[in-house]
């Protein structure tokens, strides 16, 4: 993640929050706080409120929740998922294609499972 550490007077983000769908864990929004002064902090409840406000028009708003995470936990532009059991954020990678599925696709076959 890019930082402003090398530039005097510019602060780096100090806090981040993710908004996720509680049914699937899919992260639908990431929200960062960059203080006006280096080292500044925002009240965590206000950070979460601001993140949820940013998605107020989301179609499934009633299923969304937010959680503060370390800014280094994610890279902007990537997809993430919140693990519902551990509360950990992790990259959301597509499931690997099983070899049997790959073979069926090559041969024009149908359902393998």
C-alpha atoms as an extended CHARMM CRD file, in Angstrom:
* protein
*
       113  EXT
         1         1  UNK       CA              0.0000000000        0.0000000000        0.0000000000  PROA      1               0.0000000000
         2         2  UNK       CA              1.3430000000        3.4210000000       -0.8820000000  PROA      2               0.0000000000
         3         3  UNK       CA              2.4410000000        5.5860000000        2.0020000000  PROA      3               0.0000000000
         4         4  UNK       CA              3.2170000000        9.2370000000        2.4970000000  PROA      4               0.0000000000
         5         5  UNK       CA              5.9930000000        8.5720000000        5.0220000000  PROA      5               0.0000000000
         6         6  UNK       CA              8.6390000000       10.0160000000        2.7430000000  PROA      6               0.0000000000
         7         7  UNK       CA              6.7690000000       13.3170000000        2.3380000000  PROA      7               0.0000000000
         8         8  UNK       CA              6.8920000000       15.5920000000        5.4010000000  PROA      8               0.0000000000
         9         9  UNK       CA              3.5070000000       16.8600000000        6.5840000000  PROA      9               0.0000000000
        10        10  UNK       CA              1.4510000000       14.1720000000        4.8310000000  PROA      10              0.0000000000
        11        11  UNK       CA             -0.1220000000       11.4860000000        6.9550000000  PROA      11              0.0000000000
        12        12  UNK       CA             -0.6050000000        7.8170000000        6.0960000000  PROA      12              0.0000000000
        13        13  UNK       CA             -3.9090000000        6.0690000000        6.6520000000  PROA      13              0.0000000000
        14        14  UNK       CA             -4.0330000000        4.9550000000       10.2450000000  PROA      14              0.0000000000
        15        15  UNK       CA             -7.2790000000        3.0000000000       10.3040000000  PROA      15              0.0000000000
        16        16  UNK       CA             -9.3840000000        0.9600000000        7.9150000000  PROA      16              0.0000000000
        17        17  UNK       CA            -12.7790000000       -0.6500000000        7.9850000000  PROA      17              0.0000000000
        18        18  UNK       CA            -14.4980000000       -3.2090000000        5.7870000000  PROA      18              0.0000000000
        19        19  UNK       CA            -18.2170000000       -3.5080000000        5.1200000000  PROA      19              0.0000000000
        20        20  UNK       CA            -19.2560000000       -7.0600000000        4.3480000000  PROA      20              0.0000000000
        21        21  UNK       CA            -22.3240000000       -9.1510000000        3.6220000000  PROA      21              0.0000000000
        22        22  UNK       CA            -23.0440000000      -11.2200000000        6.7350000000  PROA      22              0.0000000000
        23        23  UNK       CA            -24.5590000000      -14.0220000000        4.6250000000  PROA      23              0.0000000000
        24        24  UNK       CA            -21.5640000000      -14.5990000000        2.3720000000  PROA      24              0.0000000000
        25        25  UNK       CA            -18.6610000000      -12.7360000000        3.9540000000  PROA      25              0.0000000000
        26        26  UNK       CA            -18.1090000000      -10.8240000000        0.6960000000  PROA      26              0.0000000000
        27        27  UNK       CA            -16.4950000000       -7.4480000000        1.3630000000  PROA      27              0.0000000000
        28        28  UNK       CA            -18.5690000000       -4.8400000000       -0.4940000000  PROA      28              0.0000000000
        29        29  UNK       CA            -16.6970000000       -1.7080000000        0.6130000000  PROA      29              0.0000000000
        30        30  UNK       CA            -13.3930000000       -0.7290000000        2.1760000000  PROA      30              0.0000000000
        31        31  UNK       CA            -13.0940000000        2.5170000000        4.0880000000  PROA      31              0.0000000000
        32        32  UNK       CA             -9.8670000000        4.1900000000        5.1930000000  PROA      32              0.0000000000
        33        33  UNK       CA             -9.1440000000        7.0380000000        7.5680000000  PROA      33              0.0000000000
        34        34  UNK       CA             -6.2680000000        9.3620000000        6.7190000000  PROA      34              0.0000000000
        35        35  UNK       CA             -5.7770000000       11.9120000000        9.4880000000  PROA      35              0.0000000000
        36        36  UNK       CA             -5.0940000000       15.5800000000        8.8690000000  PROA      36              0.0000000000
        37        37  UNK       CA             -2.0390000000       15.2720000000       11.1020000000  PROA      37              0.0000000000
        38        38  UNK       CA              0.3820000000       12.3370000000       11.2400000000  PROA      38              0.0000000000
        39        39  UNK       CA             -0.6270000000        9.9140000000       13.9880000000  PROA      39              0.0000000000
        40        40  UNK       CA             -4.2470000000       11.0790000000       14.2080000000  PROA      40              0.0000000000
        41        41  UNK       CA             -7.0100000000        8.5940000000       15.0230000000  PROA      41              0.0000000000
        42        42  UNK       CA            -10.7700000000        8.4200000000       14.6010000000  PROA      42              0.0000000000
        43        43  UNK       CA            -13.1170000000        6.9050000000       17.1510000000  PROA      43              0.0000000000
        44        44  UNK       CA            -13.6750000000        3.3040000000       15.9270000000  PROA      44              0.0000000000
        45        45  UNK       CA            -17.4690000000        3.6490000000       16.2210000000  PROA      45              0.0000000000
        46        46  UNK       CA            -17.3880000000        6.7660000000       14.0360000000  PROA      46              0.0000000000
        47        47  UNK       CA            -15.1870000000        4.9680000000       11.4990000000  PROA      47              0.0000000000
        48        48  UNK       CA            -17.6940000000        2.1010000000       11.2890000000  PROA      48              0.0000000000
        49        49  UNK       CA            -20.6220000000        4.5480000000       11.0390000000  PROA      49              0.0000000000
        50        50  UNK       CA            -18.8710000000        6.3880000000        8.1830000000  PROA      50              0.0000000000
        51        51  UNK       CA            -18.2090000000        3.1230000000        6.3490000000  PROA      51              0.0000000000
        52        52  UNK       CA            -21.8400000000        2.0270000000        6.6700000000  PROA      52              0.0000000000
        53        53  UNK       CA            -23.0450000000        5.4590000000        5.5780000000  PROA      53              0.0000000000
        54        54  UNK       CA            -20.9750000000        5.0880000000        2.3950000000  PROA      54              0.0000000000
        55        55  UNK       CA            -23.0650000000        2.0340000000        1.4320000000  PROA      55              0.0000000000
        56        56  UNK       CA            -26.4410000000        3.3690000000        2.5930000000  PROA      56              0.0000000000
        57        57  UNK       CA            -27.9310000000        2.7850000000       -0.8740000000  PROA      57              0.0000000000
        58        58  UNK       CA            -26.6980000000       -0.8230000000       -1.1420000000  PROA      58              0.0000000000
        59        59  UNK       CA            -29.5120000000       -3.1680000000       -2.2230000000  PROA      59              0.0000000000
        60        60  UNK       CA            -28.9350000000       -5.6340000000        0.6330000000  PROA      60              0.0000000000
        61        61  UNK       CA            -28.1870000000       -3.0230000000        3.3090000000  PROA      61              0.0000000000
        62        62  UNK       CA            -29.9060000000       -5.0360000000        6.0610000000  PROA      62              0.0000000000
        63        63  UNK       CA            -27.3310000000       -7.8220000000        5.6280000000  PROA      63              0.0000000000
        64        64  UNK       CA            -24.2750000000       -5.5810000000        5.8870000000  PROA      64              0.0000000000
        65        65  UNK       CA            -21.9610000000       -5.2430000000        8.8550000000  PROA      65              0.0000000000
        66        66  UNK       CA            -18.6800000000       -3.4070000000        9.3270000000  PROA      66              0.0000000000
        67        67  UNK       CA            -15.4920000000       -4.1860000000       11.1840000000  PROA      67              0.0000000000
        68        68  UNK       CA            -12.3060000000       -2.2160000000       11.7730000000  PROA      68              0.0000000000
        69        69  UNK       CA             -9.2370000000       -3.9420000000       10.3380000000  PROA      69              0.0000000000
        70        70  UNK       CA             -5.5670000000       -2.9800000000       10.1430000000  PROA      70              0.0000000000
        71        71  UNK       CA             -4.9400000000       -0.8730000000        7.0060000000  PROA      71              0.0000000000
        72        72  UNK       CA             -2.2960000000       -3.3580000000        5.8900000000  PROA      72              0.0000000000
        73        73  UNK       CA             -4.8980000000       -6.1820000000        5.9080000000  PROA      73              0.0000000000
        74        74  UNK       CA             -5.9640000000       -5.3810000000        2.3580000000  PROA      74              0.0000000000
        75        75  UNK       CA             -4.8660000000       -3.7580000000       -0.8790000000  PROA      75              0.0000000000
        76        76  UNK       CA             -7.3300000000       -1.4400000000       -2.6230000000  PROA      76              0.0000000000
        77        77  UNK       CA             -8.6670000000       -2.8850000000       -5.8500000000  PROA      77              0.0000000000
        78        78  UNK       CA             -8.5570000000       -6.4840000000       -4.6700000000  PROA      78              0.0000000000
        79        79  UNK       CA            -11.5090000000       -8.6140000000       -3.6190000000  PROA      79              0.0000000000
        80        80  UNK       CA            -11.7960000000       -9.8680000000       -0.0450000000  PROA      80              0.0000000000
        81        81  UNK       CA            -14.0330000000      -11.9980000000        2.1220000000  PROA      81              0.0000000000
        82        82  UNK       CA            -14.6570000000      -11.8620000000        5.8620000000  PROA      82              0.0000000000
        83        83  UNK       CA            -14.3950000000      -15.2870000000        7.4690000000  PROA      83              0.0000000000
        84        84  UNK       CA            -17.6100000000      -15.5730000000        9.5200000000  PROA      84              0.0000000000
        85        85  UNK       CA            -16.0710000000      -17.9810000000       12.0370000000  PROA      85              0.0000000000
        86        86  UNK       CA            -12.8290000000      -16.1550000000       12.7700000000  PROA      86              0.0000000000
        87        87  UNK       CA            -13.6880000000      -12.5860000000       11.7570000000  PROA      87              0.0000000000
        88        88  UNK       CA            -10.4790000000      -12.5010000000        9.7080000000  PROA      88              0.0000000000
        89        89  UNK       CA            -10.3180000000      -10.7980000000        6.3310000000  PROA      89              0.0000000000
        90        90  UNK       CA             -8.8140000000      -12.8810000000        3.5370000000  PROA      90              0.0000000000
        91        91  UNK       CA             -8.3290000000      -12.5420000000       -0.2210000000  PROA      91              0.0000000000
        92        92  UNK       CA            -11.3100000000      -13.8090000000       -2.1970000000  PROA      92              0.0000000000
        93        93  UNK       CA             -9.8690000000      -16.0450000000       -4.8650000000  PROA      93              0.0000000000
        94        94  UNK       CA            -12.0070000000      -18.0890000000       -7.2330000000  PROA      94              0.0000000000
        95        95  UNK       CA            -12.1890000000      -21.7490000000       -6.3520000000  PROA      95              0.0000000000
        96        96  UNK       CA             -9.7220000000      -23.8900000000       -8.2390000000  PROA      96              0.0000000000
        97        97  UNK       CA            -11.1430000000      -25.9400000000      -11.0860000000  PROA      97              0.0000000000
        98        98  UNK       CA            -10.9450000000      -29.6230000000      -10.2850000000  PROA      98              0.0000000000
        99        99  UNK       CA             -9.0900000000      -31.7910000000      -12.8650000000  PROA      99              0.0000000000
       100       100  UNK       CA            -12.2790000000      -33.8070000000      -13.5380000000  PROA      100             0.0000000000
       101       101  UNK       CA            -14.1620000000      -30.5810000000      -14.2800000000  PROA      101             0.0000000000
       102       102  UNK       CA            -11.3860000000      -29.4210000000      -16.6020000000  PROA      102             0.0000000000
       103       103  UNK       CA            -11.4800000000      -32.7620000000      -18.4720000000  PROA      103             0.0000000000
       104       104  UNK       CA            -15.2740000000      -32.5880000000      -18.8390000000  PROA      104             0.0000000000
       105       105  UNK       CA            -15.0190000000      -29.0190000000      -20.1690000000  PROA      105             0.0000000000
       106       106  UNK       CA            -12.4500000000      -30.0970000000      -22.7780000000  PROA      106             0.0000000000
       107       107  UNK       CA            -14.5690000000      -33.0530000000      -23.8570000000  PROA      107             0.0000000000
       108       108  UNK       CA            -17.7660000000      -30.9930000000      -23.9170000000  PROA      108             0.0000000000
       109       109  UNK       CA            -19.2520000000      -33.0480000000      -21.1070000000  PROA      109             0.0000000000
       110       110  UNK       CA            -21.8510000000      -31.8740000000      -18.6820000000  PROA      110             0.0000000000
       111       111  UNK       CA            -22.0790000000      -32.0330000000      -14.9140000000  PROA      111             0.0000000000
       112       112  UNK       CA            -19.2350000000      -33.8650000000      -13.2050000000  PROA      112             0.0000000000
       113       113  UNK       CA            -20.5370000000      -33.7720000000       -9.6850000000  PROA      113             0.0000000000
